[in-house]
Amino acid sequence: MVHLLIINLSNAREAVNWPLAVARKESPSMHASSSRHRRIRTMATALMAGLTLLTCLTGCGTSTASPSAAGSGPLQVVTSINQWQSLAVDLGGDQARVDTILSNISTDAHDYEPTTADIARISRADLVIVNGAGIDDWAAKAAETGQARMVDISKASGRKAGDNPHLWFSSQGRRAAAKAVHEAYGQLRPDRTADFDRAYQDWQGRQARLDDLIAKARKQTQGWHYAATESAAYYLCHDLGMEDLTPEGYLRAAANESEPSPEDLVAFRHLLSSRRLDMLVLNVQEVNRTSKELAIQARKAHVPVFEVSEQRPEKYRNLEDWISALIHQVPGAKA
């Protein structure tokens, strides 16, 4: 029997618009743009083509549960991005076989166009873990066409479409993600609940130690002022008690993926030379001519540059190790 796959692509045309809060209580948008819409439409077309081909290749059957979920053997788990891969592994142990679509740090998840093979991997999974909030819509749409259970971390952490999607940098986001994945594992394999509970308790212990490290660093960084070339590290800086002073005109330009105006750059350069900043945050995965120039000016003005990436570098085994290392790298902070 050939399965009929139906996908709603109307959401692909929605704008992503992170709010620019005056009091910086909400994270700023860095991804709404007309060029993003064009990429989303292209991505949607590619996704539809892949799904159409997949319907011709998939086998028969009407079971509402995938074989490994209903039977024995490790659960087949797919994460869209590598930030959540280690969490899925740590919580699943030998009861989960985890596959990640995007593991290359040089690949931008926002603009990724899934291949037919990617879509097939997602369709065969027992559990699909997506970040949500606009960063990996391609994975969520592919998962919705199959029978896999899906954990949307943005929804689990109380975020919505348009909010800052870099939830792995948020202590609250990590805890919400772990809780949702743990519950999904237990529901898929109730006979292994005790194993999953032990793994969850171990993870909570590591997260508690990371929270202690953050609290220790925050004693020094509370009230620090920073600006960012892109807002990937917003939640991390928020957890450290810092205030974002990035000029709003620059933020709006970044939100539209357009070049900032001369006035925006003047405001940013003035901020760098004003001695009001404790550091400049540079996203090394979103480097362009403007961000390079701002980093050069920051160093000339003796403003420390804090470099972060959106994806977890391979040398770190899990999120906790990576974020602990980042906290130790915050200029001037002694955690």
Summary of the structure (lengths in Angstrom):
residues: 335
radius of gyration: 20.9
end to end distance: 58.8
largest distance: 68.0
contacts: 1113
relative contact order: 0.13
helix: 52%
strand: 11%
